[in-house]
Amino acid sequence: MSIPVAMTRSVVSGKNSVYTSSQTNTLTLDTLGFDYASIDVIYASQVSTSSVAQTLTLRQGDASNAVTETVTGFTGTLAPAAYAGQTVTSTMTVSRIEVDLRGKKRYIAVATSPNTDNTVVIAARLSRAEEGPYDATTKGVRLNTAG
């Protein structure tokens, strides 16, 4: 029996890292064999009146070192660039980007630069795998349990 969440892989970037406004946190995903990605860009709480990020981009490419083409199909407030305009608050800000990977190139990269020095974590879950990752290592986690 296969539980749907068993067919996922988790990937994270920027653990415990503070980025300045001149730095970019980037997470590049190898999406081979997966149909969907749910990407959370998490900014620590800040006391500021500025927006949470200068930039938030979603790009694709055929090679992990050549992810330069903007992913299309996102519009208005759903466009990744629109998330950069969110106002910083005293609580964490989480921006979620849901991506249908079917028809996209193999590699997807999300990148963000904060407006002020801030801890930024990018966490993604790839799902609906053609072949399921079956242990913690291939799922991108330390511990995996199901019940």
N, CA, C and O atoms as CSV, one atom per row, in Angstrom:
chain,resi,resn,atom,element,x,y,z
A,1,MET,N,N,0.844,-1.186,0.000
A,1,MET,CA,C,0.000,0.000,0.000
A,1,MET,C,C,0.888,1.247,0.000
A,1,MET,O,O,1.892,1.307,0.709
A,2,SER,N,N,0.510,2.219,-0.789
A,2,SER,CA,C,1.283,3.462,-0.873
A,2,SER,C,C,0.443,4.627,-0.378
A,2,SER,O,O,-0.589,4.952,-0.966
A,3,ILE,N,N,0.886,5.252,0.703
A,3,ILE,CA,C,0.226,6.443,1.221
A,3,ILE,C,C,0.689,7.603,0.348
A,3,ILE,O,O,1.893,7.720,0.122
A,4,PRO,N,N,-0.201,8.478,-0.163
A,4,PRO,CA,C,0.215,9.551,-1.074
A,4,PRO,C,C,1.404,10.376,-0.593
A,4,PRO,O,O,2.262,10.738,-1.398
A,5,VAL,N,N,1.472,10.682,0.706
A,5,VAL,CA,C,2.595,11.485,1.176
A,5,VAL,C,C,3.895,10.695,1.180
A,5,VAL,O,O,4.973,11.266,1.341
A,6,ALA,N,N,3.793,9.377,1.002
A,6,ALA,CA,C,5.004,8.563,0.943
A,6,ALA,C,C,5.748,8.808,-0.361
A,6,ALA,O,O,6.924,8.460,-0.469
A,7,MET,N,N,5.104,9.385,-1.330
A,7,MET,CA,C,5.697,9.624,-2.643
A,7,MET,C,C,6.230,11.053,-2.733
A,7,MET,O,O,6.023,11.730,-3.739
A,8,THR,N,N,6.916,11.514,-1.680
A,8,THR,CA,C,7.403,12.889,-1.629
A,8,THR,C,C,8.891,12.925,-1.300
A,8,THR,O,O,9.468,11.951,-0.817
A,9,ARG,N,N,9.486,14.070,-1.574
A,9,ARG,CA,C,10.869,14.340,-1.172
A,9,ARG,C,C,10.926,15.771,-0.650
A,9,ARG,O,O,10.344,16.680,-1.242
A,10,SER,N,N,11.632,15.965,0.464
A,10,SER,CA,C,11.786,17.288,1.066
A,10,SER,C,C,13.185,17.825,0.808
A,10,SER,O,O,14.163,17.078,0.849
A,11,VAL,N,N,13.275,19.127,0.542
A,11,VAL,CA,C,14.555,19.791,0.283
A,11,VAL,C,C,14.505,21.143,0.994
A,11,VAL,O,O,13.467,21.805,1.002
A,12,VAL,N,N,15.637,21.555,1.595
A,12,VAL,CA,C,15.655,22.826,2.328
A,12,VAL,C,C,16.961,23.564,2.064
A,12,VAL,O,O,17.996,22.951,1.803
A,13,SER,N,N,16.894,24.890,2.135
A,13,SER,CA,C,18.070,25.742,1.951
A,13,SER,C,C,18.040,26.862,2.967
A,13,SER,O,O,16.970,27.372,3.298
A,14,GLY,N,N,19.207,27.254,3.470
A,14,GLY,CA,C,19.302,28.415,4.349
A,14,GLY,C,C,19.061,28.150,5.801
A,14,GLY,O,O,18.734,29.074,6.546
A,15,LYS,N,N,19.214,26.904,6.238
A,15,LYS,CA,C,18.992,26.584,7.652
A,15,LYS,C,C,19.908,27.423,8.539
A,15,LYS,O,O,21.126,27.430,8.358
A,16,ASN,N,N,19.316,28.122,9.490
A,16,ASN,CA,C,20.053,28.927,10.474
A,16,ASN,C,C,20.971,29.964,9.832
A,16,ASN,O,O,22.025,30.274,10.387
A,17,SER,N,N,20.598,30.496,8.694
A,17,SER,CA,C,21.442,31.478,8.010
A,17,SER,C,C,20.763,32.837,7.954
A,17,SER,O,O,19.586,32.955,7.611
A,18,VAL,N,N,21.540,33.862,8.302
A,18,VAL,CA,C,21.057,35.236,8.169
A,18,VAL,C,C,21.602,35.788,6.859
A,18,VAL,O,O,22.803,35.727,6.596
A,19,TYR,N,N,20.712,36.323,6.051
A,19,TYR,CA,C,21.088,36.902,4.762
A,19,TYR,C,C,20.966,38.415,4.848
A,19,TYR,O,O,20.022,38.934,5.443
A,20,THR,N,N,21.916,39.118,4.255
A,20,THR,CA,C,21.843,40.574,4.178
A,20,THR,C,C,21.097,40.942,2.910
A,20,THR,O,O,20.789,40.074,2.093
A,21,SER,N,N,20.807,42.210,2.744
A,21,SER,CA,C,20.072,42.656,1.552
A,21,SER,C,C,20.883,42.461,0.279
A,21,SER,O,O,20.322,42.500,-0.816
A,22,SER,N,N,22.183,42.254,0.399
A,22,SER,CA,C,23.004,42.039,-0.799
A,22,SER,C,C,23.236,40.551,-1.074
A,22,SER,O,O,23.970,40.200,-1.998
A,23,GLN,N,N,22.613,39.672,-0.275
A,23,GLN,CA,C,22.773,38.238,-0.465
A,23,GLN,C,C,21.469,37.604,-0.935
A,23,GLN,O,O,20.380,38.131,-0.706
A,24,THR,N,N,21.608,36.457,-1.598
A,24,THR,CA,C,20.448,35.737,-2.111
A,24,THR,C,C,20.471,34.300,-1.628
A,24,THR,O,O,21.490,33.617,-1.729
A,25,ASN,N,N,19.344,33.845,-1.106
A,25,ASN,CA,C,19.174,32.442,-0.749
A,25,ASN,C,C,18.488,31.776,-1.933
A,25,ASN,O,O,17.410,32.196,-2.353
A,26,THR,N,N,19.120,30.734,-2.468
A,26,THR,CA,C,18.577,30.035,-3.635
A,26,THR,C,C,18.454,28.552,-3.334
A,26,THR,O,O,19.369,27.945,-2.777
A,27,LEU,N,N,17.333,27.977,-3.703
A,27,LEU,CA,C,17.130,26.536,-3.618
A,27,LEU,C,C,16.845,26.029,-5.016
A,27,LEU,O,O,15.867,26.440,-5.641
A,28,THR,N,N,17.694,25.136,-5.514
A,28,THR,CA,C,17.501,24.525,-6.829
A,28,THR,C,C,17.028,23.095,-6.626
A,28,THR,O,O,17.645,22.319,-5.896
A,29,LEU,N,N,15.931,22.760,-7.277
A,29,LEU,CA,C,15.315,21.445,-7.137
A,29,LEU,C,C,15.489,20.626,-8.403
A,29,LEU,O,O,15.241,21.119,-9.503
A,30,ASP,N,N,15.914,19.381,-8.254
A,30,ASP,CA,C,15.902,18.433,-9.365
A,30,ASP,C,C,14.539,17.765,-9.309
A,30,ASP,O,O,14.279,16.967,-8.409
A,31,THR,N,N,13.668,18.079,-10.254
A,31,THR,CA,C,12.280,17.647,-10.196
A,31,THR,C,C,12.017,16.364,-10.986
A,31,THR,O,O,10.866,15.956,-11.137
A,32,LEU,N,N,13.057,15.740,-11.482
A,32,LEU,CA,C,12.901,14.533,-12.295
A,32,LEU,C,C,12.050,13.489,-11.569
A,32,LEU,O,O,12.380,13.065,-10.461
A,33,GLY,N,N,10.960,13.087,-12.203
A,33,GLY,CA,C,10.097,12.054,-11.648
A,33,GLY,C,C,8.996,12.549,-10.734
A,33,GLY,O,O,8.234,11.739,-10.207
A,34,PHE,N,N,8.885,13.860,-10.527
A,34,PHE,CA,C,7.848,14.417,-9.662
A,34,PHE,C,C,6.901,15.293,-10.472
A,34,PHE,O,O,7.306,15.912,-11.457
A,35,ASP,N,N,5.636,15.343,-10.051
A,35,ASP,CA,C,4.627,16.134,-10.762
A,35,ASP,C,C,4.355,17.502,-10.133
A,35,ASP,O,O,3.932,18.426,-10.827
A,36,TYR,N,N,4.594,17.638,-8.831
A,36,TYR,CA,C,4.241,18.879,-8.139
A,36,TYR,C,C,5.335,19.294,-7.157
A,36,TYR,O,O,6.100,18.463,-6.667
A,37,ALA,N,N,5.390,20.597,-6.880
A,37,ALA,CA,C,6.266,21.128,-5.843
A,37,ALA,C,C,5.486,22.155,-5.032
A,37,ALA,O,O,4.759,22.981,-5.585
A,38,SER,N,N,5.645,22.093,-3.732
A,38,SER,CA,C,5.098,23.096,-2.834
A,38,SER,C,C,6.304,23.731,-2.156
A,38,SER,O,O,7.029,23.069,-1.414
A,39,ILE,N,N,6.516,25.018,-2.416
A,39,ILE,CA,C,7.725,25.707,-1.959
A,39,ILE,C,C,7.325,26.791,-0.962
A,39,ILE,O,O,6.533,27.679,-1.276
A,40,ASP,N,N,7.883,26.705,0.239
A,40,ASP,CA,C,7.662,27.724,1.267
A,40,ASP,C,C,8.925,28.552,1.414
A,40,ASP,O,O,10.013,28.009,1.604
A,41,VAL,N,N,8.780,29.880,1.325
A,41,VAL,CA,C,9.874,30.806,1.584
A,41,VAL,C,C,9.537,31.458,2.914
A,41,VAL,O,O,8.529,32.154,3.039
A,42,ILE,N,N,10.396,31.225,3.912
A,42,ILE,CA,C,10.085,31.609,5.285
A,42,ILE,C,C,11.075,32.678,5.742
A,42,ILE,O,O,12.288,32.471,5.734
A,43,TYR,N,N,10.527,33.819,6.136
A,43,TYR,CA,C,11.324,34.940,6.639
A,43,TYR,C,C,11.057,35.083,8.133
A,43,TYR,O,O,9.902,35.059,8.560
A,44,ALA,N,N,12.116,35.233,8.936
A,44,ALA,CA,C,11.942,35.424,10.372
A,44,ALA,C,C,11.223,36.740,10.634
A,44,ALA,O,O,11.164,37.616,9.772
A,45,SER,N,N,10.678,36.861,11.843
A,45,SER,CA,C,9.980,38.104,12.200
A,45,SER,C,C,10.976,39.254,12.289
A,45,SER,O,O,12.121,39.071,12.702
A,46,GLN,N,N,10.525,40.431,11.899
A,46,GLN,CA,C,11.347,41.644,11.919
A,46,GLN,C,C,10.457,42.810,12.317
A,46,GLN,O,O,9.257,42.813,12.044
A,47,VAL,N,N,11.048,43.781,12.952
A,47,VAL,CA,C,10.323,45.008,13.238
A,47,VAL,C,C,10.801,46.022,12.206
A,47,VAL,O,O,11.889,46.585,12.328
A,48,SER,N,N,9.985,46.243,11.203
A,48,SER,CA,C,10.368,47.112,10.097
A,48,SER,C,C,9.114,47.542,9.357
A,48,SER,O,O,8.078,46.882,9.440
A,49,THR,N,N,9.208,48.628,8.650
A,49,THR,CA,C,8.079,49.072,7.833
A,49,THR,C,C,8.299,48.744,6.363
A,49,THR,O,O,7.442,49.028,5.526
A,50,SER,N,N,9.443,48.149,6.048
A,50,SER,CA,C,9.732,47.827,4.644
A,50,SER,C,C,9.138,46.471,4.271
A,50,SER,O,O,8.666,45.727,5.130
A,51,SER,N,N,9.171,46.168,2.989
A,51,SER,CA,C,8.670,44.871,2.542
A,51,SER,C,C,9.658,43.794,2.970
A,51,SER,O,O,10.831,44.072,3.224
A,52,VAL,N,N,9.174,42.581,3.045
A,52,VAL,CA,C,9.962,41.472,3.562
A,52,VAL,C,C,11.134,41.105,2.650
A,52,VAL,O,O,12.180,40.673,3.135
A,53,ALA,N,N,10.972,41.269,1.353
A,53,ALA,CA,C,12.036,40.869,0.423
A,53,ALA,C,C,12.166,41.863,-0.715
A,53,ALA,O,O,11.200,42.511,-1.118
A,54,GLN,N,N,13.377,41.965,-1.217
A,54,GLN,CA,C,13.606,42.763,-2.423
A,54,GLN,C,C,13.162,41.994,-3.648
A,54,GLN,O,O,12.557,42.545,-4.568
A,55,THR,N,N,13.477,40.697,-3.642
A,55,THR,CA,C,13.170,39.863,-4.802
A,55,THR,C,C,12.697,38.488,-4.362
A,55,THR,O,O,13.076,37.992,-3.300
A,56,LEU,N,N,11.868,37.885,-5.189
A,56,LEU,CA,C,11.480,36.490,-5.050
A,56,LEU,C,C,11.227,35.998,-6.464
A,56,LEU,O,O,10.285,36.442,-7.121
A,57,THR,N,N,12.062,35.087,-6.932
A,57,THR,CA,C,11.948,34.633,-8.321
A,57,THR,C,C,11.817,33.121,-8.394
A,57,THR,O,O,12.266,32.396,-7.506
A,58,LEU,N,N,11.195,32.666,-9.462
A,58,LEU,CA,C,11.056,31.243,-9.747
A,58,LEU,C,C,11.508,31.040,-11.185
A,58,LEU,O,O,10.930,31.599,-12.117
A,59,ARG,N,N,12.554,30.227,-11.353
A,59,ARG,CA,C,13.138,30.001,-12.684
A,59,ARG,C,C,13.263,28.512,-12.948
A,59,ARG,O,O,13.168,27.693,-12.034
A,60,GLN,N,N,13.481,28.171,-14.229
A,60,GLN,CA,C,13.641,26.776,-14.626
A,60,GLN,C,C,14.775,26.637,-15.629
A,60,GLN,O,O,15.189,27.613,-16.254
A,61,GLY,N,N,15.273,25.416,-15.776
A,61,GLY,CA,C,16.335,25.163,-16.735
A,61,GLY,C,C,16.555,23.677,-16.924
A,61,GLY,O,O,16.027,22.855,-16.175
A,62,ASP,N,N,17.355,23.336,-17.955
A,62,ASP,CA,C,17.635,21.940,-18.278
A,62,ASP,C,C,18.832,21.383,-17.509
A,62,ASP,O,O,19.019,20.168,-17.458
A,63,ALA,N,N,19.637,22.251,-16.916
A,63,ALA,CA,C,20.804,21.832,-16.142
A,63,ALA,C,C,20.823,22.597,-14.830
A,63,ALA,O,O,20.366,23.739,-14.777
A,64,SER,N,N,21.342,21.992,-13.773
A,64,SER,CA,C,21.316,22.626,-12.453
A,64,SER,C,C,22.121,23.916,-12.401
A,64,SER,O,O,21.872,24.769,-11.549
A,65,ASN,N,N,23.079,24.065,-13.302
A,65,ASN,CA,C,23.890,25.295,-13.323
A,65,ASN,C,C,23.404,26.289,-14.376
A,65,ASN,O,O,24.084,27.278,-14.649
A,66,ALA,N,N,22.247,26.041,-14.966
A,66,ALA,CA,C,21.707,26.938,-16.001
A,66,ALA,C,C,20.197,27.106,-15.826
A,66,ALA,O,O,19.421,26.849,-16.746
A,67,VAL,N,N,19.797,27.540,-14.634
A,67,VAL,CA,C,18.376,27.722,-14.326
A,67,VAL,C,C,18.076,29.216,-14.458
A,67,VAL,O,O,18.115,29.959,-13.478
A,68,THR,N,N,17.777,29.640,-15.686
A,68,THR,CA,C,17.676,31.072,-15.963
A,68,THR,C,C,16.336,31.517,-16.540
A,68,THR,O,O,16.053,32.714,-16.574
A,69,GLU,N,N,15.521,30.594,-16.986
A,69,GLU,CA,C,14.258,30.951,-17.645
A,69,GLU,C,C,13.146,31.118,-16.609
A,69,GLU,O,O,12.902,30.215,-15.809
A,70,THR,N,N,12.474,32.271,-16.622
A,70,THR,CA,C,11.388,32.539,-15.684
A,70,THR,C,C,10.242,31.560,-15.921
A,70,THR,O,O,9.830,31.336,-17.059
A,71,VAL,N,N,9.736,30.983,-14.839
A,71,VAL,CA,C,8.580,30.091,-14.928
A,71,VAL,C,C,7.352,30.955,-15.138
A,71,VAL,O,O,7.111,31.892,-14.377
A,72,THR,N,N,6.581,30.651,-16.156
A,72,THR,CA,C,5.383,31.432,-16.476
A,72,THR,C,C,4.135,30.725,-15.958
A,72,THR,O,O,4.194,29.586,-15.494
A,73,GLY,N,N,3.018,31.418,-16.045
A,73,GLY,CA,C,1.749,30.845,-15.641
A,73,GLY,C,C,1.266,31.376,-14.300
A,73,GLY,O,O,0.151,31.069,-13.879
A,74,PHE,N,N,2.087,32.166,-13.627
A,74,PHE,CA,C,1.692,32.798,-12.377
A,74,PHE,C,C,1.327,34.241,-12.695
A,74,PHE,O,O,2.065,34.928,-13.400
A,75,THR,N,N,0.203,34.700,-12.184
A,75,THR,CA,C,-0.226,36.055,-12.505
A,75,THR,C,C,-0.676,36.795,-11.260
A,75,THR,O,O,-0.971,36.187,-10.231
A,76,GLY,N,N,-0.723,38.111,-11.365
A,76,GLY,CA,C,-1.257,38.950,-10.288
A,76,GLY,C,C,-0.603,38.679,-8.957
A,76,GLY,O,O,0.622,38.599,-8.863
A,77,THR,N,N,-1.425,38.537,-7.910
A,77,THR,CA,C,-0.892,38.312,-6.575
A,77,THR,C,C,-0.323,36.905,-6.421
A,77,THR,O,O,0.307,36.605,-5.406
A,78,LEU,N,N,-0.533,36.045,-7.405
A,78,LEU,CA,C,0.037,34.703,-7.349
A,78,LEU,C,C,1.433,34.658,-7.959
A,78,LEU,O,O,2.135,33.659,-7.805
A,79,ALA,N,N,1.848,35.715,-8.646
A,79,ALA,CA,C,3.178,35.740,-9.243
A,79,ALA,C,C,4.223,35.800,-8.134
A,79,ALA,O,O,4.066,36.570,-7.187
A,80,PRO,N,N,5.301,34.992,-8.235
A,80,PRO,CA,C,6.322,35.027,-7.181
A,80,PRO,C,C,6.835,36.427,-6.877
A,80,PRO,O,O,7.117,36.724,-5.716
A,81,ALA,N,N,6.968,37.294,-7.866
A,81,ALA,CA,C,7.467,38.649,-7.627
A,81,ALA,C,C,6.530,39.432,-6.709
A,81,ALA,O,O,6.983,40.305,-5.970
A,82,ALA,N,N,5.246,39.137,-6.745
A,82,ALA,CA,C,4.280,39.848,-5.900
A,82,ALA,C,C,4.506,39.546,-4.426
A,82,ALA,O,O,4.219,40.383,-3.570
A,83,TYR,N,N,5.019,38.357,-4.123
A,83,TYR,CA,C,5.263,38.009,-2.729
A,83,TYR,C,C,6.338,38.884,-2.115
A,83,TYR,O,O,6.335,39.111,-0.905
A,84,ALA,N,N,7.252,39.374,-2.925
A,84,ALA,CA,C,8.335,40.209,-2.409
A,84,ALA,C,C,7.795,41.490,-1.779
A,84,ALA,O,O,8.479,42.112,-0.965
A,85,GLY,N,N,6.588,41.890,-2.141
A,85,GLY,CA,C,6.018,43.120,-1.618
A,85,GLY,C,C,5.320,42.984,-0.281
A,85,GLY,O,O,4.824,43.976,0.253
A,86,GLN,N,N,5.266,41.769,0.280
A,86,GLN,CA,C,4.617,41.590,1.576
A,86,GLN,C,C,5.318,42.421,2.641
A,86,GLN,O,O,6.544,42.529,2.645
A,87,THR,N,N,4.553,42.995,3.525
A,87,THR,CA,C,5.124,43.834,4.578
A,87,THR,C,C,5.652,42.964,5.713
A,87,THR,O,O,5.028,41.973,6.092
A,88,VAL,N,N,6.796,43.341,6.244
A,88,VAL,CA,C,7.407,42.657,7.369
A,88,VAL,C,C,6.536,42.853,8.603
A,88,VAL,O,O,6.009,43.942,8.831
A,89,THR,N,N,6.388,41.805,9.390
A,89,THR,CA,C,5.580,41.887,10.607
A,89,THR,C,C,6.366,41.324,11.792
A,89,THR,O,O,7.503,40.875,11.643
A,90,SER,N,N,5.747,41.357,12.955
A,90,SER,CA,C,6.396,40.831,14.155
A,90,SER,C,C,6.299,39.311,14.236
A,90,SER,O,O,6.813,38.705,15.176
A,91,THR,N,N,5.655,38.705,13.277
A,91,THR,CA,C,5.614,37.240,13.198
A,91,THR,C,C,6.287,36.798,11.912
A,91,THR,O,O,6.511,37.606,11.010
A,92,MET,N,N,6.605,35.530,11.830
A,92,MET,CA,C,7.252,35.032,10.610
A,92,MET,C,C,6.338,35.229,9.411
A,92,MET,O,O,5.114,35.171,9.527
A,93,THR,N,N,6.951,35.462,8.262
A,93,THR,CA,C,6.208,35.576,7.020
A,93,THR,C,C,6.515,34.352,6.179
A,93,THR,O,O,7.678,34.058,5.902
A,94,VAL,N,N,5.480,33.641,5.774
A,94,VAL,CA,C,5.652,32.459,4.936
A,94,VAL,C,C,4.950,32.712,3.616
A,94,VAL,O,O,3.754,33.001,3.577
A,95,SER,N,N,5.705,32.599,2.542
A,95,SER,CA,C,5.138,32.703,1.195
A,95,SER,C,C,5.165,31.318,0.578
A,95,SER,O,O,6.214,30.672,0.564
A,96,ARG,N,N,4.044,30.850,0.070
A,96,ARG,CA,C,3.988,29.520,-0.536
A,96,ARG,C,C,3.763,29.650,-2.037
A,96,ARG,O,O,2.908,30.406,-2.496
A,97,ILE,N,N,4.549,28.897,-2.781
A,97,ILE,CA,C,4.403,28.831,-4.231
A,97,ILE,C,C,4.111,27.380,-4.590
A,97,ILE,O,O,4.929,26.497,-4.334
A,98,GLU,N,N,2.957,27.135,-5.176
A,98,GLU,CA,C,2.579,25.786,-5.618
A,98,GLU,C,C,2.869,25.690,-7.108
A,98,GLU,O,O,2.424,26.537,-7.883
A,99,VAL,N,N,3.618,24.658,-7.518
A,99,VAL,CA,C,4.051,24.549,-8.905
A,99,VAL,C,C,3.637,23.201,-9.480
A,99,VAL,O,O,3.963,22.155,-8.918
A,100,ASP,N,N,2.918,23.224,-10.599
A,100,ASP,CA,C,2.644,22.020,-11.374
A,100,ASP,C,C,3.865,21.813,-12.269
A,100,ASP,O,O,4.092,22.591,-13.196
A,101,LEU,N,N,4.638,20.786,-12.001
A,101,LEU,CA,C,5.900,20.570,-12.698
A,101,LEU,C,C,5.735,19.935,-14.072
A,101,LEU,O,O,6.674,19.926,-14.868
A,102,ARG,N,N,4.564,19.409,-14.352
A,102,ARG,CA,C,4.359,18.768,-15.651
A,102,ARG,C,C,4.497,19.810,-16.753
A,102,ARG,O,O,3.831,20.845,-16.734
A,103,GLY,N,N,5.364,19.524,-17.705
A,103,GLY,CA,C,5.610,20.462,-18.796
A,103,GLY,C,C,6.709,21.467,-18.490
A,103,GLY,O,O,7.084,22.258,-19.356
A,104,LYS,N,N,7.231,21.444,-17.262
A,104,LYS,CA,C,8.333,22.350,-16.893
A,104,LYS,C,C,9.666,21.646,-17.158
A,104,LYS,O,O,9.717,20.435,-17.371
A,105,LYS,N,N,10.730,22.429,-17.139
A,105,LYS,CA,C,12.066,21.868,-17.308
A,105,LYS,C,C,12.471,21.127,-16.036
A,105,LYS,O,O,11.823,21.256,-14.997
A,106,ARG,N,N,13.553,20.348,-16.131
A,106,ARG,CA,C,13.938,19.454,-15.036
A,106,ARG,C,C,14.284,20.186,-13.739
A,106,ARG,O,O,13.938,19.713,-12.657
A,107,TYR,N,N,14.953,21.317,-13.830
A,107,TYR,CA,C,15.406,22.023,-12.634
A,107,TYR,C,C,14.578,23.284,-12.411
A,107,TYR,O,O,14.338,24.062,-13.334
A,108,ILE,N,N,14.150,23.467,-11.165
A,108,ILE,CA,C,13.403,24.652,-10.758
A,108,ILE,C,C,14.207,25.308,-9.633
A,108,ILE,O,O,14.679,24.623,-8.726
A,109,ALA,N,N,14.362,26.627,-9.694
A,109,ALA,CA,C,15.075,27.338,-8.630
A,109,ALA,C,C,14.215,28.483,-8.121
A,109,ALA,O,O,13.645,29.246,-8.902
A,110,VAL,N,N,14.129,28.592,-6.813
A,110,VAL,CA,C,13.482,29.734,-6.183
A,110,VAL,C,C,14.582,30.506,-5.457
A,110,VAL,O,O,15.427,29.917,-4.783
A,111,ALA,N,N,14.559,31.819,-5.602
A,111,ALA,CA,C,15.593,32.659,-5.001
A,111,ALA,C,C,14.952,33.892,-4.384
A,111,ALA,O,O,13.975,34.429,-4.905
A,112,THR,N,N,15.521,34.334,-3.260
A,112,THR,CA,C,15.004,35.523,-2.602
A,112,THR,C,C,16.141,36.295,-1.938
A,112,THR,O,O,17.119,35.712,-1.468
A,113,SER,N,N,15.992,37.604,-1.911
A,113,SER,CA,C,16.906,38.498,-1.190
A,113,SER,C,C,16.067,39.331,-0.235
A,113,SER,O,O,15.143,40.019,-0.669
A,114,PRO,N,N,16.373,39.282,1.069
A,114,PRO,CA,C,15.586,40.059,2.017
A,114,PRO,C,C,15.886,41.549,1.893
A,114,PRO,O,O,16.934,41.945,1.384
A,115,ASN,N,N,14.946,42.369,2.369
A,115,ASN,CA,C,15.143,43.823,2.361
A,115,ASN,C,C,16.102,44.268,3.446
A,115,ASN,O,O,16.879,45.203,3.254
A,116,THR,N,N,16.046,43.595,4.587
A,116,THR,CA,C,16.944,43.879,5.705
A,116,THR,C,C,17.545,42.560,6.166
A,116,THR,O,O,17.026,41.498,5.823
A,117,ASP,N,N,18.625,42.605,6.932
A,117,ASP,CA,C,19.235,41.375,7.429
A,117,ASP,C,C,18.158,40.513,8.080
A,117,ASP,O,O,17.425,40.966,8.959
A,118,ASN,N,N,18.080,39.262,7.631
A,118,ASN,CA,C,17.012,38.406,8.118
A,118,ASN,C,C,17.378,36.944,7.901
A,118,ASN,O,O,18.122,36.598,6.983
A,119,THR,N,N,16.837,36.097,8.769
A,119,THR,CA,C,16.963,34.658,8.569
A,119,THR,C,C,15.932,34.261,7.523
A,119,THR,O,O,14.751,34.585,7.641
A,120,VAL,N,N,16.397,33.551,6.492
A,120,VAL,CA,C,15.518,33.127,5.401
A,120,VAL,C,C,15.739,31.642,5.158
A,120,VAL,O,O,16.869,31.193,4.963
A,121,VAL,N,N,14.653,30.891,5.171
A,121,VAL,CA,C,14.705,29.464,4.885
A,121,VAL,C,C,13.772,29.186,3.711
A,121,VAL,O,O,12.650,29.690,3.667
A,122,ILE,N,N,14.242,28.384,2.765
A,122,ILE,CA,C,13.394,27.939,1.665
A,122,ILE,C,C,13.232,26.433,1.825
A,122,ILE,O,O,14.216,25.694,1.838
A,123,ALA,N,N,11.988,25.982,1.948
A,123,ALA,CA,C,11.698,24.562,2.122
A,123,ALA,C,C,10.738,24.119,1.033
A,123,ALA,O,O,9.742,24.790,0.764
A,124,ALA,N,N,11.034,22.999,0.412
A,124,ALA,CA,C,10.182,22.508,-0.673
A,124,ALA,C,C,9.836,21.046,-0.455
A,124,ALA,O,O,10.614,20.278,0.111
A,125,ARG,N,N,8.666,20.688,-0.914
A,125,ARG,CA,C,8.269,19.285,-0.927
A,125,ARG,C,C,7.855,18.940,-2.354
A,125,ARG,O,O,6.884,19.475,-2.891
A,126,LEU,N,N,8.616,18.038,-2.942
A,126,LEU,CA,C,8.271,17.507,-4.250
A,126,LEU,C,C,7.312,16.350,-4.028
A,126,LEU,O,O,7.510,15.549,-3.115
A,127,SER,N,N,6.272,16.252,-4.856
A,127,SER,CA,C,5.284,15.201,-4.614
A,127,SER,C,C,4.820,14.552,-5.901
A,127,SER,O,O,5.125,14.993,-7.008
A,128,ARG,N,N,4.069,13.485,-5.701
A,128,ARG,CA,C,3.519,12.647,-6.762
A,128,ARG,C,C,4.643,12.098,-7.637
A,128,ARG,O,O,4.709,12.334,-8.843
A,129,ALA,N,N,5.513,11.362,-6.975
A,129,ALA,CA,C,6.665,10.776,-7.658
A,129,ALA,C,C,6.246,9.609,-8.531
A,129,ALA,O,O,5.334,8.856,-8.191
A,130,GLU,N,N,6.930,9.467,-9.672
A,130,GLU,CA,C,6.704,8.299,-10.537
A,130,GLU,C,C,7.095,7.040,-9.780
A,130,GLU,O,O,6.372,6.044,-9.787
A,131,GLU,N,N,8.243,7.101,-9.131
A,131,GLU,CA,C,8.708,6.017,-8.283
A,131,GLU,C,C,8.983,6.622,-6.922
A,131,GLU,O,O,9.728,7.595,-6.810
A,132,GLY,N,N,8.395,6.061,-5.904
A,132,GLY,CA,C,8.511,6.661,-4.578
A,132,GLY,C,C,9.868,6.509,-3.939
A,132,GLY,O,O,10.485,5.447,-4.017
A,133,PRO,N,N,10.335,7.570,-3.306
A,133,PRO,CA,C,11.494,7.423,-2.436
A,133,PRO,C,C,11.036,6.565,-1.257
A,133,PRO,O,O,9.986,6.833,-0.673
A,134,TYR,N,N,11.809,5.540,-0.901
A,134,TYR,CA,C,11.306,4.578,0.073
A,134,TYR,C,C,11.953,4.658,1.440
A,134,TYR,O,O,11.470,4.023,2.377
A,135,ASP,N,N,13.031,5.419,1.588
A,135,ASP,CA,C,13.642,5.525,2.903
A,135,ASP,C,C,13.896,6.989,3.218
A,135,ASP,O,O,13.715,7.862,2.369
A,136,ALA,N,N,14.317,7.247,4.452
A,136,ALA,CA,C,14.502,8.628,4.898
A,136,ALA,C,C,15.489,9.378,4.019
A,136,ALA,O,O,15.254,10.540,3.686
A,137,THR,N,N,16.580,8.745,3.641
A,137,THR,CA,C,17.603,9.411,2.846
A,137,THR,C,C,17.062,9.876,1.509
A,137,THR,O,O,17.287,11.023,1.125
A,138,THR,N,N,16.356,9.022,0.790
A,138,THR,CA,C,15.833,9.419,-0.520
A,138,THR,C,C,14.651,10.371,-0.404
A,138,THR,O,O,14.297,11.037,-1.376
A,139,LYS,N,N,14.035,10.442,0.777
A,139,LYS,CA,C,12.959,11.410,1.005
A,139,LYS,C,C,13.499,12.752,1.459
A,139,LYS,O,O,12.745,13.720,1.565
A,140,GLY,N,N,14.808,12.824,1.730
A,140,GLY,CA,C,15.411,14.088,2.142
A,140,GLY,C,C,15.179,14.431,3.597
A,140,GLY,O,O,15.223,15.602,3.973
A,141,VAL,N,N,14.931,13.422,4.422
A,141,VAL,CA,C,14.675,13.663,5.842
A,141,VAL,C,C,15.576,12.760,6.693
A,141,VAL,O,O,16.160,11.800,6.190
A,142,ARG,N,N,15.679,13.080,7.980
A,142,ARG,CA,C,16.478,12.236,8.885
A,142,ARG,C,C,15.672,11.071,9.409
A,142,ARG,O,O,16.201,9.975,9.594
A,143,LEU,N,N,14.399,11.300,9.647
A,143,LEU,CA,C,13.546,10.277,10.222
A,143,LEU,C,C,12.254,10.232,9.433
A,143,LEU,O,O,11.664,11.269,9.131
A,144,ASN,N,N,11.818,9.030,9.101
A,144,ASN,CA,C,10.573,8.866,8.365
A,144,ASN,C,C,9.744,7.792,9.065
A,144,ASN,O,O,10.223,6.689,9.328
A,145,THR,N,N,8.502,8.134,9.357
A,145,THR,CA,C,7.623,7.144,9.968
A,145,THR,C,C,6.228,7.338,9.395
A,145,THR,O,O,5.851,8.456,9.043
A,146,ALA,N,N,5.480,6.285,9.300
A,146,ALA,CA,C,4.120,6.340,8.777
A,146,ALA,C,C,3.254,5.438,9.644
A,146,ALA,O,O,3.747,4.487,10.250
A,147,GLY,N,N,1.973,5.737,9.699
A,147,GLY,CA,C,1.100,4.911,10.522
A,147,GLY,C,C,-0.289,4.892,9.990
A,147,GLY,O,O,-1.162,4.242,10.564
